[in-house]
């Protein structure tokens, strides 16, 4: 956060390592853990520090179809709008826990739980949460959210 250029260089270097590299696995796991912690305390700038500035975020289709959020958001400011809308839909109590990371090389799949209340409980979006993130030069350029782990695994080309 304090050294964005250094962070960007670090992310690029880690992104060039092969997916089975122990260093890559440790660095990405730590980065995801720190990002989730930052998200949970709503420090969104820190949550997306390793992401491309123009990233696209696509919320889960259940929430989009229910009219709770827009179909897509761009960059940090768009992501801030999404999180505000998601918090409102979830009764202001949206957070992630029990995170699992699957590194697919050019993408990352995060599986977690996201307990929700409020309007969101009326949709199919209950506890499961997943995000399939596409990487370029080690940085997230696109993230697709799912509220079903099986659908996320299928989208990532994996069988459950």
Phi, psi and omega in degrees: 000316183284338182230076185301324179293320177295318178299316180299317178295318178300314180297318179298316180297314179297320180296337179278344179288150178295149182304332181271004178293131179295324178296314178300312181302315180295316182294316181291318178300315179296317180298318179294316179301314179294322178296318178294318177300317178295318177301314183297332177263005178065034171266078189292329177298319178287327182297327184246024185301327180267010182267155174296139182302333181259025184301152175254133178241124181246108180296165178301140184298330179300315181288325178294311180297329178281354179077018181277332181217166176283163180292333180202159180221146182239133174069181183298316181296320175296319179295322176301317179296319179298311183298321178297316179294319180294319177299317179297315180295329183264013178075023177072018187231034184271126178207164180251147176210166178053060185275134173237139182244134173238117181266116181255014180090280180271001176209162177234142175241124177250127175246132183207180170248143178222083180302133181229158174227191174071208184300327183296330181298333181286343178270182177286351182282096178254237186281322183294139176223141175213151175223125175258115186247126177271135182251147168221125184054036177081357183252146178288125176249340182209136176227130177245126183265144177226151174246028180208117182298322181298318179295322179293317178298319178296316179298329179277357180081023180245151175263144176275000000 
